[in-house]
Amino acid sequence: MKITKIPKIALHASNVMFVDDKLYVSLANGRLIAIPLSWYPRLTHATAQERANWQILSDSSGRDIIFWESLDELIPAIALIEGIPSRESAKSFNRWLQQRTVSSE
């Protein structure tokens, strides 16, 4: 039996949206990925204004990373494709949550 190797592709995010309890990421190749917001606790606790303040960066291999500077949250596009939730420890998240100050929207 012949095994086909799937080439690694560069994933490019083009848009980020939040609807109800989901994070939606549009990819440049036309795919739309829906992710439970609960996978990313910092985004779950963010205000709508904070969620809207994202940017796309590229890592050293050219893969896109979605970054929310005010939340100190980075999500690689490849993690979304592979279904990998946040790997932040509960201790780190709780420390962030305790230090968090949010102005009213």
Phi and psi in radians as a Rosetta constraint file:
Dihedral C 1 N 2 CA 2 C 2 CIRCULARHARMONIC -1.591 0.35
Dihedral N 2 CA 2 C 2 N 3 CIRCULARHARMONIC 2.320 0.35
Dihedral C 2 N 3 CA 3 C 3 CIRCULARHARMONIC -1.805 0.35
Dihedral N 3 CA 3 C 3 N 4 CIRCULARHARMONIC 2.180 0.35
Dihedral C 3 N 4 CA 4 C 4 CIRCULARHARMONIC -1.533 0.35
Dihedral N 4 CA 4 C 4 N 5 CIRCULARHARMONIC 2.284 0.35
Dihedral C 4 N 5 CA 5 C 5 CIRCULARHARMONIC -1.593 0.35
Dihedral N 5 CA 5 C 5 N 6 CIRCULARHARMONIC 2.314 0.35
Dihedral C 5 N 6 CA 6 C 6 CIRCULARHARMONIC -1.625 0.35
Dihedral N 6 CA 6 C 6 N 7 CIRCULARHARMONIC 2.155 0.35
Dihedral C 6 N 7 CA 7 C 7 CIRCULARHARMONIC -1.205 0.35
Dihedral N 7 CA 7 C 7 N 8 CIRCULARHARMONIC 2.582 0.35
Dihedral C 7 N 8 CA 8 C 8 CIRCULARHARMONIC -1.246 0.35
Dihedral N 8 CA 8 C 8 N 9 CIRCULARHARMONIC 2.336 0.35
Dihedral C 8 N 9 CA 9 C 9 CIRCULARHARMONIC -2.049 0.35
Dihedral N 9 CA 9 C 9 N 10 CIRCULARHARMONIC 2.671 0.35
Dihedral C 9 N 10 CA 10 C 10 CIRCULARHARMONIC -1.436 0.35
Dihedral N 10 CA 10 C 10 N 11 CIRCULARHARMONIC 2.229 0.35
Dihedral C 10 N 11 CA 11 C 11 CIRCULARHARMONIC -1.756 0.35
Dihedral N 11 CA 11 C 11 N 12 CIRCULARHARMONIC 2.220 0.35
Dihedral C 11 N 12 CA 12 C 12 CIRCULARHARMONIC -2.098 0.35
Dihedral N 12 CA 12 C 12 N 13 CIRCULARHARMONIC 2.059 0.35
Dihedral C 12 N 13 CA 13 C 13 CIRCULARHARMONIC -1.416 0.35
Dihedral N 13 CA 13 C 13 N 14 CIRCULARHARMONIC 2.490 0.35
Dihedral C 13 N 14 CA 14 C 14 CIRCULARHARMONIC -2.091 0.35
Dihedral N 14 CA 14 C 14 N 15 CIRCULARHARMONIC -0.363 0.35
Dihedral C 14 N 15 CA 15 C 15 CIRCULARHARMONIC -2.773 0.35
Dihedral N 15 CA 15 C 15 N 16 CIRCULARHARMONIC 2.686 0.35
Dihedral C 15 N 16 CA 16 C 16 CIRCULARHARMONIC -2.282 0.35
Dihedral N 16 CA 16 C 16 N 17 CIRCULARHARMONIC 2.327 0.35
Dihedral C 16 N 17 CA 17 C 17 CIRCULARHARMONIC -2.421 0.35
Dihedral N 17 CA 17 C 17 N 18 CIRCULARHARMONIC 2.685 0.35
Dihedral C 17 N 18 CA 18 C 18 CIRCULARHARMONIC -2.167 0.35
Dihedral N 18 CA 18 C 18 N 19 CIRCULARHARMONIC 2.196 0.35
Dihedral C 18 N 19 CA 19 C 19 CIRCULARHARMONIC -2.363 0.35
Dihedral N 19 CA 19 C 19 N 20 CIRCULARHARMONIC 2.094 0.35
Dihedral C 19 N 20 CA 20 C 20 CIRCULARHARMONIC 0.933 0.35
Dihedral N 20 CA 20 C 20 N 21 CIRCULARHARMONIC -2.103 0.35
Dihedral C 20 N 21 CA 21 C 21 CIRCULARHARMONIC -1.826 0.35
Dihedral N 21 CA 21 C 21 N 22 CIRCULARHARMONIC 0.511 0.35
Dihedral C 21 N 22 CA 22 C 22 CIRCULARHARMONIC -2.211 0.35
Dihedral N 22 CA 22 C 22 N 23 CIRCULARHARMONIC 2.572 0.35
Dihedral C 22 N 23 CA 23 C 23 CIRCULARHARMONIC -1.836 0.35
Dihedral N 23 CA 23 C 23 N 24 CIRCULARHARMONIC 2.165 0.35
Dihedral C 23 N 24 CA 24 C 24 CIRCULARHARMONIC -1.949 0.35
Dihedral N 24 CA 24 C 24 N 25 CIRCULARHARMONIC 2.323 0.35
Dihedral C 24 N 25 CA 25 C 25 CIRCULARHARMONIC -2.196 0.35
Dihedral N 25 CA 25 C 25 N 26 CIRCULARHARMONIC 2.137 0.35
Dihedral C 25 N 26 CA 26 C 26 CIRCULARHARMONIC -1.551 0.35
Dihedral N 26 CA 26 C 26 N 27 CIRCULARHARMONIC 2.358 0.35
Dihedral C 26 N 27 CA 27 C 27 CIRCULARHARMONIC -1.788 0.35
Dihedral N 27 CA 27 C 27 N 28 CIRCULARHARMONIC 2.682 0.35
Dihedral C 27 N 28 CA 28 C 28 CIRCULARHARMONIC -1.085 0.35
Dihedral N 28 CA 28 C 28 N 29 CIRCULARHARMONIC -0.404 0.35
Dihedral C 28 N 29 CA 29 C 29 CIRCULARHARMONIC -1.464 0.35
Dihedral N 29 CA 29 C 29 N 30 CIRCULARHARMONIC 0.113 0.35
Dihedral C 29 N 30 CA 30 C 30 CIRCULARHARMONIC 1.719 0.35
Dihedral N 30 CA 30 C 30 N 31 CIRCULARHARMONIC -0.155 0.35
Dihedral C 30 N 31 CA 31 C 31 CIRCULARHARMONIC -1.361 0.35
Dihedral N 31 CA 31 C 31 N 32 CIRCULARHARMONIC 2.628 0.35
Dihedral C 31 N 32 CA 32 C 32 CIRCULARHARMONIC -2.152 0.35
Dihedral N 32 CA 32 C 32 N 33 CIRCULARHARMONIC 2.149 0.35
Dihedral C 32 N 33 CA 33 C 33 CIRCULARHARMONIC -1.871 0.35
Dihedral N 33 CA 33 C 33 N 34 CIRCULARHARMONIC 2.302 0.35
Dihedral C 33 N 34 CA 34 C 34 CIRCULARHARMONIC -1.929 0.35
Dihedral N 34 CA 34 C 34 N 35 CIRCULARHARMONIC 2.265 0.35
Dihedral C 34 N 35 CA 35 C 35 CIRCULARHARMONIC -2.252 0.35
Dihedral N 35 CA 35 C 35 N 36 CIRCULARHARMONIC 2.402 0.35
Dihedral C 35 N 36 CA 36 C 36 CIRCULARHARMONIC -1.066 0.35
Dihedral N 36 CA 36 C 36 N 37 CIRCULARHARMONIC 2.251 0.35
Dihedral C 36 N 37 CA 37 C 37 CIRCULARHARMONIC -1.056 0.35
Dihedral N 37 CA 37 C 37 N 38 CIRCULARHARMONIC -0.508 0.35
Dihedral C 37 N 38 CA 38 C 38 CIRCULARHARMONIC -1.086 0.35
Dihedral N 38 CA 38 C 38 N 39 CIRCULARHARMONIC -0.285 0.35
Dihedral C 38 N 39 CA 39 C 39 CIRCULARHARMONIC -1.200 0.35
Dihedral N 39 CA 39 C 39 N 40 CIRCULARHARMONIC -0.325 0.35
Dihedral C 39 N 40 CA 40 C 40 CIRCULARHARMONIC -2.243 0.35
Dihedral N 40 CA 40 C 40 N 41 CIRCULARHARMONIC 1.531 0.35
Dihedral C 40 N 41 CA 41 C 41 CIRCULARHARMONIC -0.976 0.35
Dihedral N 41 CA 41 C 41 N 42 CIRCULARHARMONIC -0.611 0.35
Dihedral C 41 N 42 CA 42 C 42 CIRCULARHARMONIC -1.137 0.35
Dihedral N 42 CA 42 C 42 N 43 CIRCULARHARMONIC -0.672 0.35
Dihedral C 42 N 43 CA 43 C 43 CIRCULARHARMONIC -1.224 0.35
Dihedral N 43 CA 43 C 43 N 44 CIRCULARHARMONIC -0.601 0.35
Dihedral C 43 N 44 CA 44 C 44 CIRCULARHARMONIC -1.058 0.35
Dihedral N 44 CA 44 C 44 N 45 CIRCULARHARMONIC -0.677 0.35
Dihedral C 44 N 45 CA 45 C 45 CIRCULARHARMONIC -1.579 0.35
Dihedral N 45 CA 45 C 45 N 46 CIRCULARHARMONIC 0.001 0.35
Dihedral C 45 N 46 CA 46 C 46 CIRCULARHARMONIC -1.408 0.35
Dihedral N 46 CA 46 C 46 N 47 CIRCULARHARMONIC 2.699 0.35
Dihedral C 46 N 47 CA 47 C 47 CIRCULARHARMONIC -1.379 0.35
Dihedral N 47 CA 47 C 47 N 48 CIRCULARHARMONIC 2.876 0.35
Dihedral C 47 N 48 CA 48 C 48 CIRCULARHARMONIC -1.030 0.35
Dihedral N 48 CA 48 C 48 N 49 CIRCULARHARMONIC -0.672 0.35
Dihedral C 48 N 49 CA 49 C 49 CIRCULARHARMONIC -1.125 0.35
Dihedral N 49 CA 49 C 49 N 50 CIRCULARHARMONIC -0.743 0.35
Dihedral C 49 N 50 CA 50 C 50 CIRCULARHARMONIC -1.145 0.35
Dihedral N 50 CA 50 C 50 N 51 CIRCULARHARMONIC -0.725 0.35
Dihedral C 50 N 51 CA 51 C 51 CIRCULARHARMONIC -1.097 0.35
Dihedral N 51 CA 51 C 51 N 52 CIRCULARHARMONIC -0.599 0.35
Dihedral C 51 N 52 CA 52 C 52 CIRCULARHARMONIC -1.312 0.35
Dihedral N 52 CA 52 C 52 N 53 CIRCULARHARMONIC -0.221 0.35
Dihedral C 52 N 53 CA 53 C 53 CIRCULARHARMONIC -1.679 0.35
Dihedral N 53 CA 53 C 53 N 54 CIRCULARHARMONIC 1.195 0.35
Dihedral C 53 N 54 CA 54 C 54 CIRCULARHARMONIC -2.022 0.35
Dihedral N 54 CA 54 C 54 N 55 CIRCULARHARMONIC 2.824 0.35
Dihedral C 54 N 55 CA 55 C 55 CIRCULARHARMONIC -2.535 0.35
Dihedral N 55 CA 55 C 55 N 56 CIRCULARHARMONIC 2.797 0.35
Dihedral C 55 N 56 CA 56 C 56 CIRCULARHARMONIC -1.867 0.35
Dihedral N 56 CA 56 C 56 N 57 CIRCULARHARMONIC 2.190 0.35
Dihedral C 56 N 57 CA 57 C 57 CIRCULARHARMONIC -1.995 0.35
Dihedral N 57 CA 57 C 57 N 58 CIRCULARHARMONIC 2.912 0.35
Dihedral C 57 N 58 CA 58 C 58 CIRCULARHARMONIC -2.118 0.35
Dihedral N 58 CA 58 C 58 N 59 CIRCULARHARMONIC 2.442 0.35
Dihedral C 58 N 59 CA 59 C 59 CIRCULARHARMONIC -1.453 0.35
Dihedral N 59 CA 59 C 59 N 60 CIRCULARHARMONIC -3.095 0.35
Dihedral C 59 N 60 CA 60 C 60 CIRCULARHARMONIC -1.136 0.35
Dihedral N 60 CA 60 C 60 N 61 CIRCULARHARMONIC -0.340 0.35
Dihedral C 60 N 61 CA 61 C 61 CIRCULARHARMONIC -1.700 0.35
Dihedral N 61 CA 61 C 61 N 62 CIRCULARHARMONIC 0.114 0.35
Dihedral C 61 N 62 CA 62 C 62 CIRCULARHARMONIC 1.528 0.35
Dihedral N 62 CA 62 C 62 N 63 CIRCULARHARMONIC 0.088 0.35
Dihedral C 62 N 63 CA 63 C 63 CIRCULARHARMONIC -1.474 0.35
Dihedral N 63 CA 63 C 63 N 64 CIRCULARHARMONIC 2.509 0.35
Dihedral C 63 N 64 CA 64 C 64 CIRCULARHARMONIC -1.367 0.35
Dihedral N 64 CA 64 C 64 N 65 CIRCULARHARMONIC 2.569 0.35
Dihedral C 64 N 65 CA 65 C 65 CIRCULARHARMONIC -2.284 0.35
Dihedral N 65 CA 65 C 65 N 66 CIRCULARHARMONIC 2.289 0.35
Dihedral C 65 N 66 CA 66 C 66 CIRCULARHARMONIC -1.608 0.35
Dihedral N 66 CA 66 C 66 N 67 CIRCULARHARMONIC 2.259 0.35
Dihedral C 66 N 67 CA 67 C 67 CIRCULARHARMONIC -2.242 0.35
Dihedral N 67 CA 67 C 67 N 68 CIRCULARHARMONIC 2.261 0.35
Dihedral C 67 N 68 CA 68 C 68 CIRCULARHARMONIC -1.966 0.35
Dihedral N 68 CA 68 C 68 N 69 CIRCULARHARMONIC 1.749 0.35
Dihedral C 68 N 69 CA 69 C 69 CIRCULARHARMONIC -1.066 0.35
Dihedral N 69 CA 69 C 69 N 70 CIRCULARHARMONIC -0.811 0.35
Dihedral C 69 N 70 CA 70 C 70 CIRCULARHARMONIC -1.156 0.35
Dihedral N 70 CA 70 C 70 N 71 CIRCULARHARMONIC -0.365 0.35
Dihedral C 70 N 71 CA 71 C 71 CIRCULARHARMONIC -1.762 0.35
Dihedral N 71 CA 71 C 71 N 72 CIRCULARHARMONIC -0.129 0.35
Dihedral C 71 N 72 CA 72 C 72 CIRCULARHARMONIC 0.928 0.35
Dihedral N 72 CA 72 C 72 N 73 CIRCULARHARMONIC 0.821 0.35
Dihedral C 72 N 73 CA 73 C 73 CIRCULARHARMONIC -2.046 0.35
Dihedral N 73 CA 73 C 73 N 74 CIRCULARHARMONIC 2.217 0.35
Dihedral C 73 N 74 CA 74 C 74 CIRCULARHARMONIC -2.139 0.35
Dihedral N 74 CA 74 C 74 N 75 CIRCULARHARMONIC 2.252 0.35
Dihedral C 74 N 75 CA 75 C 75 CIRCULARHARMONIC -2.263 0.35
Dihedral N 75 CA 75 C 75 N 76 CIRCULARHARMONIC 1.952 0.35
Dihedral C 75 N 76 CA 76 C 76 CIRCULARHARMONIC -1.187 0.35
Dihedral N 76 CA 76 C 76 N 77 CIRCULARHARMONIC 2.424 0.35
Dihedral C 76 N 77 CA 77 C 77 CIRCULARHARMONIC -1.008 0.35
Dihedral N 77 CA 77 C 77 N 78 CIRCULARHARMONIC -0.632 0.35
Dihedral C 77 N 78 CA 78 C 78 CIRCULARHARMONIC -1.098 0.35
Dihedral N 78 CA 78 C 78 N 79 CIRCULARHARMONIC -0.566 0.35
Dihedral C 78 N 79 CA 79 C 79 CIRCULARHARMONIC -1.139 0.35
Dihedral N 79 CA 79 C 79 N 80 CIRCULARHARMONIC -0.610 0.35
Dihedral C 79 N 80 CA 80 C 80 CIRCULARHARMONIC -1.178 0.35
Dihedral N 80 CA 80 C 80 N 81 CIRCULARHARMONIC -0.765 0.35
Dihedral C 80 N 81 CA 81 C 81 CIRCULARHARMONIC -1.101 0.35
Dihedral N 81 CA 81 C 81 N 82 CIRCULARHARMONIC -0.711 0.35
Dihedral C 81 N 82 CA 82 C 82 CIRCULARHARMONIC -1.495 0.35
Dihedral N 82 CA 82 C 82 N 83 CIRCULARHARMONIC -0.040 0.35
Dihedral C 82 N 83 CA 83 C 83 CIRCULARHARMONIC 1.246 0.35
Dihedral N 83 CA 83 C 83 N 84 CIRCULARHARMONIC 0.673 0.35
Dihedral C 83 N 84 CA 84 C 84 CIRCULARHARMONIC -1.768 0.35
Dihedral N 84 CA 84 C 84 N 85 CIRCULARHARMONIC 1.990 0.35
Dihedral C 84 N 85 CA 85 C 85 CIRCULARHARMONIC -1.313 0.35
Dihedral N 85 CA 85 C 85 N 86 CIRCULARHARMONIC 3.098 0.35
Dihedral C 85 N 86 CA 86 C 86 CIRCULARHARMONIC -0.954 0.35
Dihedral N 86 CA 86 C 86 N 87 CIRCULARHARMONIC 2.452 0.35
Dihedral C 86 N 87 CA 87 C 87 CIRCULARHARMONIC -1.853 0.35
Dihedral N 87 CA 87 C 87 N 88 CIRCULARHARMONIC 0.253 0.35
Dihedral C 87 N 88 CA 88 C 88 CIRCULARHARMONIC -1.178 0.35
Dihedral N 88 CA 88 C 88 N 89 CIRCULARHARMONIC 2.388 0.35
Dihedral C 88 N 89 CA 89 C 89 CIRCULARHARMONIC -1.257 0.35
Dihedral N 89 CA 89 C 89 N 90 CIRCULARHARMONIC 2.727 0.35
Dihedral C 89 N 90 CA 90 C 90 CIRCULARHARMONIC -1.068 0.35
Dihedral N 90 CA 90 C 90 N 91 CIRCULARHARMONIC -0.655 0.35
Dihedral C 90 N 91 CA 91 C 91 CIRCULARHARMONIC -1.094 0.35
Dihedral N 91 CA 91 C 91 N 92 CIRCULARHARMONIC -0.810 0.35
Dihedral C 91 N 92 CA 92 C 92 CIRCULARHARMONIC -1.109 0.35
Dihedral N 92 CA 92 C 92 N 93 CIRCULARHARMONIC -0.790 0.35
Dihedral C 92 N 93 CA 93 C 93 CIRCULARHARMONIC -1.099 0.35
Dihedral N 93 CA 93 C 93 N 94 CIRCULARHARMONIC -0.780 0.35
Dihedral C 93 N 94 CA 94 C 94 CIRCULARHARMONIC -1.103 0.35
Dihedral N 94 CA 94 C 94 N 95 CIRCULARHARMONIC -0.661 0.35
Dihedral C 94 N 95 CA 95 C 95 CIRCULARHARMONIC -1.107 0.35
Dihedral N 95 CA 95 C 95 N 96 CIRCULARHARMONIC -0.782 0.35
Dihedral C 95 N 96 CA 96 C 96 CIRCULARHARMONIC -1.064 0.35
Dihedral N 96 CA 96 C 96 N 97 CIRCULARHARMONIC -0.769 0.35
Dihedral C 96 N 97 CA 97 C 97 CIRCULARHARMONIC -1.116 0.35
Dihedral N 97 CA 97 C 97 N 98 CIRCULARHARMONIC -0.697 0.35
Dihedral C 97 N 98 CA 98 C 98 CIRCULARHARMONIC -1.193 0.35
Dihedral N 98 CA 98 C 98 N 99 CIRCULARHARMONIC -0.565 0.35
Dihedral C 98 N 99 CA 99 C 99 CIRCULARHARMONIC -1.508 0.35
Dihedral N 99 CA 99 C 99 N 100 CIRCULARHARMONIC -0.139 0.35
Dihedral C 99 N 100 CA 100 C 100 CIRCULARHARMONIC -1.239 0.35
Dihedral N 100 CA 100 C 100 N 101 CIRCULARHARMONIC 2.315 0.35
Dihedral C 100 N 101 CA 101 C 101 CIRCULARHARMONIC -2.212 0.35
Dihedral N 101 CA 101 C 101 N 102 CIRCULARHARMONIC 2.210 0.35
Dihedral C 101 N 102 CA 102 C 102 CIRCULARHARMONIC -2.118 0.35
Dihedral N 102 CA 102 C 102 N 103 CIRCULARHARMONIC 2.200 0.35
Dihedral C 102 N 103 CA 103 C 103 CIRCULARHARMONIC -1.410 0.35
Dihedral N 103 CA 103 C 103 N 104 CIRCULARHARMONIC 2.704 0.35
Dihedral C 103 N 104 CA 104 C 104 CIRCULARHARMONIC -1.175 0.35
Dihedral N 104 CA 104 C 104 N 105 CIRCULARHARMONIC 2.563 0.35
